[in-house]
Amino acid sequence: MSATFSTETIRQLAARLPVPQRLEVQTVLAVLSNMDLTGKACLDIGFGSPVASRVLRMAGGYWTSVVRSEGDVAMASSFLDEEVVLPGASGELPFEDKQFDLVVVGHGCLTGDAEADHAALQECHRVLKVGALIILTAEFAKPWGLAYILNGRRLVRQTGGSYSEHAIFSLMRNGYDVLGLRHFCRFWRQLVRQWIDRRQRQYGERDARLSLSGILYPLAALLDWPLFWTRGYLVTVQGRRKGWRARESMRMGDGRNISECVLHNYRG
């Protein structure tokens, strides 16, 4: 998008985002603030709102957006005043190899299915230039996190799967060097986020009590301030593309693939 927006306009746009996505975009922008994107080709994938995609453009560079569903195409294209695209039927990206300097993957795109997420990151790897960067956001697995326990160990809807730090490194090790992790959405804001999700599940998106979020989130932000040293329930990961290394298959002592043996009801 070629238009230049004032700081006030960007703030107004960001204010239109739900608080968790606003925190996500702010965290991504904090990572991008250390980069010079002048003349760089950038790709954002799967942000649920074109507002988020538009805010990201304040970091500079030339952006292209991939939306999640066909229903998002018209609205995103109109709002961004540019063409947006859909992934293919198998999740393939409609771009040539080594085309982008940066890929930003929106929260909720990682499903928690290791095979599917591995394939998605491999496709991102394909369209990234050598040494280019990837930024992605995911639910951070905190099995003993108090907010998570208080929510009956249920994840918030439409947020994909959750990943521990070890699982993130394991998922990315085949094609990326992990450069850093930034945690956000700590205890009190996570409580508000979970409360909103429960209300929406039970009473729908138009539940009148959801208007309280305008009060609860600022209060939660104040209460979370002393907890800055803790790990949040969301994490943004920065990685650098390296050569792709195929995942190694576990093998029997005689050299046969264990998965193949199981599929053929092998008895050793």
QUIKA-V479210 format. One line per field, one symbol per residue. ss: DSSP state (2 for helix, 1 for strand, 0 for the rest). A space follows every 10 residues. Layout:
ss: ???
//
This chain:
ss: 0000002222 2222200022 2222222222 2200000000 1111100002 2222222220 0111111002 2222222222 0000110000 0000000001 1111100000 0002222222 2222222111 1111111111 0000022222 0000000000 0110222222 2200011111 1111002222 2222222222 2220000222 2222222222 2222222000 0001111111 1000000000 1000001222 22200000
//
